[in-house]
Amino acid sequence: MWLIILVLWGIPFAHYRSQFRKIIYETDSWLINIKPLFWKELKGLVGNVFPQNPRYLKMRNFYRIYLLIYLVLIAAYVVYG
C-alpha cells in the first residue's frame, strides 16, 4: 500500500522538478533534466534567487509544499510501514 502511494505521489515529481529547474537555470532545454546540477537549484528552493519573478515564486512555493508532503509520506512509511 505504501509503495503504491509513494509511486503515485512521485510520478509528477519529474515534471515539477523539470519546471523548477528550467526557471532556476533560465533555459527551456530538456537537457536540464539529465544534468547533475544541484547547488543553484537548492539555493533557489531554500532561498530567494529571483525575488521579482512571480513565476519563480509561485513554482518555488508549490515545489516546497510538494516536497514537504513527499517527506511526510516517507516518514509515515518509515514509522508505520
DRENTORKOL-3810 file (N, C-alpha, C; in nm, 4 decimals):
REM DRENTORKOL-3810
@n.u->0.0825; n.v->-0.1198; n.w->0.0000; ca.u->0.0000; ca.v->0.0000; ca.w->0.0000; c.u->0.0870; c.v->0.1264; c.w->0.0000
@n.u->0.1876; n.v->0.1282; n.w->0.0890; ca.u->0.2753; ca.v->0.2459; ca.w->0.0961; c.u->0.3528; c.v->0.2656; c.w->-0.0338
@n.u->0.3953; n.v->0.1567; n.w->-0.0918; ca.u->0.4700; ca.v->0.1657; ca.w->-0.2173; c.u->0.3837; c.v->0.2281; c.w->-0.3260
@n.u->0.2600; n.v->0.1887; n.w->-0.3337; ca.u->0.1675; ca.v->0.2441; ca.w->-0.4339; c.u->0.1470; c.v->0.3934; c.w->-0.4107
@n.u->0.1266; n.v->0.4318; n.w->-0.2856; ca.u->0.1078; ca.v->0.5737; ca.w->-0.2530; c.u->0.2319; c.v->0.6546; c.w->-0.2905
@n.u->0.3505; n.v->0.6052; n.w->-0.2546; ca.u->0.4739; ca.v->0.6779; ca.w->-0.2854; c.u->0.4986; c.v->0.6859; c.w->-0.4357
@n.u->0.4692; n.v->0.5800; n.w->-0.5084; ca.u->0.4878; ca.v->0.5814; ca.w->-0.6539; c.u->0.3904; c.v->0.6791; c.w->-0.7183
@n.u->0.2647; n.v->0.6742; n.w->-0.6769; ca.u->0.1653; ca.v->0.7659; ca.w->-0.7346; c.u->0.1980; c.v->0.9116; c.w->-0.7041
@n.u->0.2442; n.v->0.9388; n.w->-0.5834; ca.u->0.2814; ca.v->1.0763; ca.w->-0.5492; c.u->0.4104; c.v->1.1167; c.w->-0.6210
@n.u->0.4972; n.v->1.0219; n.w->-0.6508; ca.u->0.6247; ca.v->1.0519; ca.w->-0.7149; c.u->0.6182; c.v->1.0682; c.w->-0.8652
@n.u->0.5119; n.v->1.0212; n.w->-0.9291; ca.u->0.5024; ca.v->1.0309; ca.w->-1.0752; c.u->0.5130; c.v->1.1751; c.w->-1.1246
@n.u->0.4396; n.v->1.2697; n.w->-1.0677; ca.u->0.4517; ca.v->1.4076; ca.w->-1.1175; c.u->0.5802; c.v->1.4787; c.w->-1.0743
@n.u->0.6593; n.v->1.4153; n.w->-0.9870; ca.u->0.7814; ca.v->1.4782; ca.w->-0.9360; c.u->0.8756; c.v->1.5213; c.w->-1.0482
@n.u->0.8948; n.v->1.4368; n.w->-1.1467; ca.u->0.9867; ca.v->1.4682; ca.w->-1.2572; c.u->0.9408; c.v->1.5924; c.w->-1.3326
@n.u->0.8132; n.v->1.6045; n.w->-1.3518; ca.u->0.7590; ca.v->1.7210; ca.w->-1.4237; c.u->0.7784; c.v->1.8497; c.w->-1.3429
@n.u->0.7455; n.v->1.8464; n.w->-1.2153; ca.u->0.7599; ca.v->1.9653; ca.w->-1.1304; c.u->0.9063; c.v->2.0050; c.w->-1.1146
@n.u->0.9932; n.v->1.9056; n.w->-1.0994; ca.u->1.1358; ca.v->1.9362; ca.w->-1.0868; c.u->1.1893; c.v->1.9962; c.w->-1.2164
@n.u->1.1433; n.v->1.9448; n.w->-1.3286; ca.u->1.1851; ca.v->1.9977; ca.w->-1.4578; c.u->1.1427; c.v->2.1434; c.w->-1.4727
@n.u->1.0189; n.v->2.1735; n.w->-1.4372; ca.u->0.9710; ca.v->2.3121; ca.w->-1.4451; c.u->1.0540; c.v->2.4030; c.w->-1.3556
@n.u->1.0800; n.v->2.3593; n.w->-1.2341; ca.u->1.1566; ca.v->2.4396; ca.w->-1.1396; c.u->1.2993; c.v->2.4611; c.w->-1.1882
@n.u->1.3623; n.v->2.3557; n.w->-1.2379; ca.u->1.5000; ca.v->2.3677; ca.w->-1.2873; c.u->1.5081; c.v->2.4605; c.w->-1.4083
@n.u->1.4092; n.v->2.4560; n.w->-1.4950; ca.u->1.4091; ca.v->2.5441; ca.w->-1.6118; c.u->1.4025; c.v->2.6902; c.w->-1.5702
@n.u->1.3278; n.v->2.7191; n.w->-1.4651; ca.u->1.3209; ca.v->2.8568; ca.w->-1.4147; c.u->1.4540; c.v->2.8956; c.w->-1.3506
@n.u->1.5082; n.v->2.8086; n.w->-1.2662; ca.u->1.6320; ca.v->2.8381; ca.w->-1.1934; c.u->1.7497; c.v->2.8581; c.w->-1.2888
@n.u->1.7646; n.v->2.7687; n.w->-1.3856; ca.u->1.8791; ca.v->2.7759; ca.w->-1.4766; c.u->1.8490; c.v->2.8562; c.w->-1.6019
@n.u->1.7302; n.v->2.9164; n.w->-1.6076; ca.u->1.6891; ca.v->3.0050; ca.w->-1.7162; c.u->1.7124; c.v->2.9433; c.w->-1.8538
@n.u->1.6509; n.v->2.8275; n.w->-1.8743; ca.u->1.6615; ca.v->2.7583; ca.w->-2.0014; c.u->1.5314; c.v->2.6844; c.w->-2.0304
@n.u->1.5074; n.v->2.6545; n.w->-2.1558; ca.u->1.3933; ca.v->2.5725; ca.w->-2.1947; c.u->1.4395; c.v->2.4377; c.w->-2.2490
@n.u->1.5659; n.v->2.4097; n.w->-2.2395; ca.u->1.6219; ca.v->2.2859; ca.w->-2.2917; c.u->1.5829; c.v->2.1678; c.w->-2.2032
@n.u->1.5508; n.v->2.0565; n.w->-2.2655; ca.u->1.5168; ca.v->1.9354; ca.w->-2.1910; c.u->1.6407; c.v->1.8739; c.w->-2.1265
@n.u->1.7582; n.v->1.9138; n.w->-2.1720; ca.u->1.8826; ca.v->1.8588; ca.w->-2.1170; c.u->1.9020; c.v->1.8937; c.w->-1.9692
@n.u->1.8330; n.v->1.9970; n.w->-1.9234; ca.u->1.8462; ca.v->2.0354; ca.w->-1.7829; c.u->1.7986; c.v->1.9229; c.w->-1.6917
@n.u->1.7138; n.v->1.8352; n.w->-1.7431; ca.u->1.6601; ca.v->1.7256; ca.w->-1.6623; c.u->1.7621; c.v->1.6161; c.w->-1.6351
@n.u->1.8631; n.v->1.6036; n.w->-1.7189; ca.u->1.9605; ca.v->1.4958; ca.w->-1.7003; c.u->2.0948; c.v->1.5450; c.w->-1.6478
@n.u->2.1113; n.v->1.6747; n.w->-1.6384; ca.u->2.2364; ca.v->1.7289; ca.w->-1.5855; c.u->2.2365; c.v->1.7208; c.w->-1.4344
@n.u->2.3495; n.v->1.6878; n.w->-1.3750; ca.u->2.3545; ca.v->1.6732; ca.w->-1.2298; c.u->2.3785; c.v->1.8049; c.w->-1.1554
@n.u->2.3285; n.v->1.9153; n.w->-1.2071; ca.u->2.3427; ca.v->2.0427; ca.w->-1.1385; c.u->2.2547; c.v->2.0407; c.w->-1.0145
@n.u->2.3029; n.v->2.0989; n.w->-0.9055; ca.u->2.2260; ca.v->2.0868; ca.w->-0.7834; c.u->2.2311; c.v->2.2104; c.w->-0.6943
@n.u->2.3436; n.v->2.2771; n.w->-0.6827; ca.u->2.3587; ca.v->2.3842; ca.w->-0.5840; c.u->2.2683; c.v->2.5032; c.w->-0.6107
@n.u->2.2611; n.v->2.5465; n.w->-0.7345; ca.u->2.1756; ca.v->2.6608; ca.w->-0.7652; c.u->2.0285; c.v->2.6247; c.w->-0.7437
@n.u->1.9952; n.v->2.4997; n.w->-0.7745; ca.u->1.8593; ca.v->2.4514; ca.w->-0.7521; c.u->1.8265; c.v->2.4515; c.w->-0.6024
@n.u->1.9200; n.v->2.4057; n.w->-0.5206; ca.u->1.8991; ca.v->2.4033; ca.w->-0.3765; c.u->1.8883; c.v->2.5456; c.w->-0.3210
@n.u->1.9722; n.v->2.6350; n.w->-0.3695; ca.u->1.9640; ca.v->2.7752; ca.w->-0.3271; c.u->1.8295; c.v->2.8351; c.w->-0.3654
@n.u->1.7814; n.v->2.8012; n.w->-0.4840; ca.u->1.6522; ca.v->2.8518; ca.w->-0.5293; c.u->1.5363; c.v->2.7955; c.w->-0.4498
@n.u->1.5502; n.v->2.6743; n.w->-0.4007; ca.u->1.4445; ca.v->2.6118; ca.w->-0.3223; c.u->1.4407; c.v->2.6656; c.w->-0.1795
@n.u->1.5581; n.v->2.6842; n.w->-0.1200; ca.u->1.5663; ca.v->2.7295; ca.w->0.0183; c.u->1.5635; c.v->2.8819; c.w->0.0273
@n.u->1.6301; n.v->2.9480; n.w->-0.0653; ca.u->1.6396; ca.v->3.0932; ca.w->-0.0606; c.u->1.5445; c.v->3.1619; c.w->-0.1557
@n.u->1.5906; n.v->3.2757; n.w->-0.2066; ca.u->1.5086; ca.v->3.3575; ca.w->-0.2961; c.u->1.5988; c.v->3.4100; c.w->-0.4076
@n.u->1.6177; n.v->3.3297; n.w->-0.5112; ca.u->1.7106; ca.v->3.3617; ca.w->-0.6187; c.u->1.6581; c.v->3.4738; c.w->-0.7087
@n.u->1.5300; n.v->3.4683; n.w->-0.7430; ca.u->1.4684; ca.v->3.5681; ca.w->-0.8304; c.u->1.3480; c.v->3.6317; c.w->-0.7606
@n.u->1.3720; n.v->3.7285; n.w->-0.6694; ca.u->1.2606; ca.v->3.7839; ca.w->-0.5912; c.u->1.1570; c.v->3.8601; c.w->-0.6746
@n.u->1.1926; n.v->3.9054; n.w->-0.7927; ca.u->1.0996; ca.v->3.9822; ca.w->-0.8758; c.u->1.0260; c.v->3.8967; c.w->-0.9778
@n.u->1.0528; n.v->3.7677; n.w->-0.9822; ca.u->0.9921; ca.v->3.6784; ca.w->-1.0803; c.u->0.8734; c.v->3.6050; c.w->-1.0172
@n.u->0.7495; n.v->3.6449; n.w->-1.0503; ca.u->0.6333; ca.v->3.5798; ca.w->-0.9886; c.u->0.6186; c.v->3.4327; c.w->-1.0285
@n.u->0.6631; n.v->3.3963; n.w->-1.1476; ca.u->0.6573; ca.v->3.2558; ca.w->-1.1916; c.u->0.7483; c.v->3.1697; c.w->-1.1033
@n.u->0.8684; n.v->3.2207; n.w->-1.0764; ca.u->0.9617; ca.v->3.1500; ca.w->-0.9884; c.u->0.9047; c.v->3.1372; c.w->-0.8480
@n.u->0.8520; n.v->3.2446; n.w->-0.7925; ca.u->0.7998; ca.v->3.2423; ca.w->-0.6561; c.u->0.6838; c.v->3.1441; c.w->-0.6425
@n.u->0.5944; n.v->3.1436; n.w->-0.7400; ca.u->0.4800; ca.v->3.0519; ca.w->-0.7362; c.u->0.5271; c.v->2.9069; c.w->-0.7454
@n.u->0.6184; n.v->2.8786; n.w->-0.8380; ca.u->0.6676; ca.v->2.7426; ca.w->-0.8566; c.u->0.7496; c.v->2.6971; c.w->-0.7365
@n.u->0.8304; n.v->2.7864; n.w->-0.6814; ca.u->0.9116; ca.v->2.7519; ca.w->-0.5635; c.u->0.8236; c.v->2.7139; c.w->-0.4455
@n.u->0.7209; n.v->2.7930; n.w->-0.4204; ca.u->0.6320; ca.v->2.7643; ca.w->-0.3076; c.u->0.5547; c.v->2.6341; c.w->-0.3295
@n.u->0.5082; n.v->2.6116; n.w->-0.4521; ca.u->0.4382; ca.v->2.4876; ca.w->-0.4826; c.u->0.5311; c.v->2.3678; c.w->-0.4662
@n.u->0.6533; n.v->2.3803; n.w->-0.5171; ca.u->0.7516; ca.v->2.2724; ca.w->-0.5097; c.u->0.7893; c.v->2.2423; c.w->-0.3642
@n.u->0.8005; n.v->2.3445; n.w->-0.2823; ca.u->0.8294; ca.v->2.3250; ca.w->-0.1399; c.u->0.7192; c.v->2.2422; c.w->-0.0736
@n.u->0.5934; n.v->2.2782; n.w->-0.1001; ca.u->0.4807; ca.v->2.2056; ca.w->-0.0416; c.u->0.4786; c.v->2.0617; c.w->-0.0920
@n.u->0.5026; n.v->2.0447; n.w->-0.2214; ca.u->0.5043; ca.v->1.9108; ca.w->-0.2801; c.u->0.6107; c.v->1.8243; c.w->-0.2129
@n.u->0.7313; n.v->1.8789; n.w->-0.1970; ca.u->0.8398; ca.v->1.8034; ca.w->-0.1343; c.u->0.8127; c.v->1.7784; c.w->0.0138
@n.u->0.7472; n.v->1.8725; n.w->0.0812; ca.u->0.7131; ca.v->1.8537; ca.w->0.2215; c.u->0.6148; c.v->1.7372; c.w->0.2376
@n.u->0.5154; n.v->1.7300; n.w->0.1507; ca.u->0.4205; ca.v->1.6186; ca.w->0.1561; c.u->0.4922; c.v->1.4875; c.w->0.1252
@n.u->0.5838; n.v->1.4904; n.w->0.0301; ca.u->0.6635; ca.v->1.3709; ca.w->-0.0016; c.u->0.7421; c.v->1.3258; c.w->0.1222
@n.u->0.8020; n.v->1.4206; n.w->0.1917; ca.u->0.8773; ca.v->1.3902; ca.w->0.3132; c.u->0.7865; c.v->1.3305; c.w->0.4214
@n.u->0.6657; n.v->1.3846; n.w->0.4361; ca.u->0.5702; ca.v->1.3318; ca.w->0.5335; c.u->0.5306; c.v->1.1891; c.w->0.4966
@n.u->0.5081; n.v->1.1639; n.w->0.3686; ca.u->0.4737; ca.v->1.0282; ca.w->0.3251; c.u->0.5865; c.v->0.9294; c.w->0.3538
@n.u->0.7090; n.v->0.9694; n.w->0.3274; ca.u->0.8237; ca.v->0.8821; ca.w->0.3534; c.u->0.8397; c.v->0.8588; c.w->0.5043
@n.u->0.8216; n.v->0.9638; n.w->0.5828; ca.u->0.8302; ca.v->0.9494; ca.w->0.7293; c.u->0.7204; c.v->0.8561; c.w->0.7792
@n.u->0.6003; n.v->0.8685; n.w->0.7257; ca.u->0.4901; ca.v->0.7801; ca.w->0.7650; c.u->0.5212; c.v->0.6365; c.w->0.7279
@n.u->0.5834; n.v->0.6174; n.w->0.6124; ca.u->0.6218; ca.v->0.4828; ca.w->0.5704; c.u->0.7243; c.v->0.4225; c.w->0.6673
@n.u->0.8217; n.v->0.5034; n.w->0.7058; ca.u->0.9248; ca.v->0.4549; ca.w->0.7976; c.u->0.8649; c.v->0.4205; c.w->0.9340
@n.u->0.7747; n.v->0.5055; n.w->0.9812; ca.u->0.7164; ca.v->0.4841; ca.w->1.1138; c.u->0.6132; c.v->0.3717; c.w->1.1137
@n.u->0.5233; n.v->0.3735; n.w->1.0147; ca.u->0.4102; ca.v->0.2793; ca.w->1.0148; c.u->0.4260; c.v->0.1626; c.w->0.9176
@n.u->0.5247; n.v->0.1715; n.w->0.8272; ca.u->0.5386; ca.v->0.0703; ca.w->0.7243; c.u->0.5944; c.v->-0.0551; c.w->0.7772
END
